[in-house]
Amino acid sequence: MSILEATDLRTDRDAVVRLDSVSKQYGSGGNALLALDRVSLTVAKGEFVCLLGASGCGKSTLLSLVAGLDQISGGTLDIGGRHVSLMFQEAALYPWLSVAGNVELPMRLRGVARAERRRRAEELLETVRLSGFGHKRPHELSGGMRQRVALARSLAQDADVLLMDEPFGALDAMTRDILHDELERIWREQDLTVLFVTHNVREAVRLGDRVVLLSSRPGRVIEDFPIGHARPRRIDSPEVSGQAAEITDRLRAEVARHAN
């Protein structure tokens, strides 16, 4: 039995996200661009799954499809009516709103009463270690703090599935390492299911239960690496470094194949 077949058997029973031969094409005729080609992937409840691949392989496209921001061109995609929240690489906070106002915004759009959304915003800011910063404006915060606010805003949507598109890619190594710890803690406490896109192989091994490798465009699932190392993990630990090296070799081989 292949790794992919074993993973499908392990996750399909409790899957909260299921893609079956999903394709995405932009345009038509001679200008058509096939971004994803028959991608099959399942993510079980409570899993932390990381997506890796070369630039342009369709990782962000896949998240957009799961989030319902775009339509598939073929296959089936099922999230069982669950709510999803998408967090981007940039914090994308509204500069004219306070930190608390940014976190409250999803609740305000849902019609949550003012007192309840203020209580919930305070609770979420405490969750991301930003108690006492609710009155601040985004420009008064560091990059890492702004990403914490963006995470709190994503959590304010009360989603079952958190989609994260390189949320720590622009941060320095120390800030990123701290936020890895925070994200892992929140993932456990909130019982979230996470689908996380990254270009950083060590980050993927540090965070993920599984690392799913996509081919160069069009994106296809070419390998699914289970990560069995005990948590908590350190990004510089020998176990993480060793498996990251294995995955990097596979990724390099794929990039070289595409280049040739």
N, C-alpha and C positions, 0 to 999 in steps of 0.2 A: 504494500500500500504506500502511495506517495505521501509526502508531507502535506500537500494540498488536500488530498483525500482524507487524511487523518484529521486535519484541522476542521474540514467541513463537518465530519461526523461529530466532533467534539463540540462545535458551536451552534449547529443548526437547530438543535432541540430548543434552546432558549434564546434564539436570535431575536434581537430587537431591531436590527438593520439587516436587510437581506437584498443583495443584488444578484440577479440571475441573468447572465449573458447580456449585461447592460452595455449599450453602445451610445456614443454621442458624436454626432456629425454637425459641423457648422457649414452653412452654405450648401450649394448643390452644383451638379454638373462639374465642369472643369475647375471651378473654384472651391470645391468641397474640401473640407479639412476634417479628417477623422481623428478626434481627440482621444476617445476611448473605444476599445474594440472588445466586445463580449467579455466584460469584466464580471466575474462571479466572486462574491465576498459575503461572508456573514459575520456579524458582530454580536456576541452574546451579551445579555444583561450584565452590567457591572464590569465588562471588559474594558481594558485600555489598549487600543489598537493603533499602532503608528504606521503611517504610509510613507514610504521612501521611494525615490526615483529621481532621474535626471530632470533638469529644468525642462518644462514643456511636455512632461509625460502625462499630464492630465490629473494630477493630484488635487489641485484646487477645483478643477471641473467636477471631479467626483464629489467633493464636499458640497458644491453648489447644487448638484442634482439631489443629494440626500436632504439638503436644506429646503428643497422645493423652489429654489431661485431660478432653475432652468429645467427644461423638459428633456427626458431621455429620447433617443432616436430609435432605440430598439431594446428588446429584453424586458425584464420586469424589475421594479424597485419597490420594496415594501418596508415601511417602518411601523406598520400596524396602528396608524393613527396617533402615534406618540409625538410629543412636542420636541422640537430640536432647537438648539441655539447655536449660532455661528459666531466665533470670535476670530478676528482678522489679525494680521501681522501688525498693523497700525492700530493704536488704541481707538482712533476716530471718535474722540470725545467732543462734545459740543462746547466750544470755549466760553460761550455766554452763560452756560449753566454751571452751578457749583458741582463739586464731586457728588454730593448727595442727590442733586437734581439729575445728573447723568444716570445714576443708579436707579432712580425712581422712574425714569422715562418709560421703560417698557411697561411698568405697572400702571402708569398714568394713561398710556395708550389703551390698556385693557379696561380702564374705568375703575381701577381700584381706588377706594376712598383715601383721601389725603392722609388721615391719621394712620391708616394701615400701611400705606406705602412708605411713610416716614419711619415707622417702626421697623418695617422690613429692611429698608435701606440701612438703617443703623446696625441691624443685625448682620447684614451682608458685609458692611464695611469692617465690622469686627471679625468676620470670618476671614477676610483677606488682610487682616492686620493693619487696618487703616482707621481704627477708632479715633475720633477727634479731628479727622481731616474732612469731614463732610462739608464744611463751610468754604473750603479752599476752591480755587479755580484750577483747571487743568494745567495752565502755564506755570503754576507754583509748585508743581510736582516733578520729581525725577521721572525718567523713562520707565523704570521698573514700577514706580508707584502708579503711573498712568495705566500700565498693563494690569495692575491689580484692580484698578477701578473698572477697566474694561471687563475683567473676569467677573467682578461683582455684578456688573450690568447684565452679563450673560446669565449668571445664576438667578437674577431677578426675573427672568422669563419662566422660571419654574419648569425648565425643560427636562425631559428624561434622558436626552442624548446631547452631549456637548461636542460640537464640531470646532476644531481649532486649527487654523491655517497659519502655520509658522508664527505663533504668537510671541515667541521669544527671540526670533531671528535677528532683530536689530539691537539686542541688548548686549552689554559686556558680559564676559564669562562669569564673573562673580555674581552679578545680579541674576543671570540666567540660572545659575546653580541654586541660588536661594529660592527662586520661583519654582524650580523643579520640586523642591521639598514642599513648598506651599501647595502646589497643584496636586501632588500626591496625597497630601493630608486632606485637602478638600474633596478629592475624588473618593477617598475612603469614607469620610464623614457624611457626604451627601449621597453616597451609593449611586454615583453617576456612571453612565456609559460614555466613553470618550473615543472619538475618532480624530487622530492628531496627525497633521501633515508637517513634515520637517525635511530639511536637506542634511541635517546633522545626524550622522549615523550613531554616534555615541549618545546623543540625546534620545534617540529612538530606543536604544537598548536600555538606557537608564530608566526610561519611563514606562515602556510598553510591556504588556503581557505577550503581545505578538508584534512582529515587524513584518509588514506586507510590502514586498518589493514589486514596483511596477516597471514594465519595459519602457524604453524610449518610444516616442510617439509612433503609432497610436498606443496608448497605455493599455497594457494587459497585465494581469497578475502572473508573475513568473516564479515567485518563491514566497513562502510563508514561513517565517522563522519563529518558533515558539521561544520565549525567553523565560527560562526556568530559575534564574538566579533569585535568591531570597531578597526580599525588601526589608528595610530600605537599602538602596544601592547608592554607590558613589560613582560619578561619571568617570573618575580616574582609577577605579578599582581594576585589578587584573582580570576579573571575570567579565566586566563590562567591556574593557579594552579588547580582550580576546575575541568575544563574539562580534564586536564592532568591526574588527579586522576581517573576520570571515565574511560579514555582510558587505563590507567595502570592496573586497576582492570580487564578489559576485556582481556588485554594482559597476565596478570598473570594466569587467568583462562585457557587461551589457552595453555600456557606453561605447566601448571599443568596437563591438559588433555593429552598432548603429553607425559609427563613424566610417566603417569600411563598406 
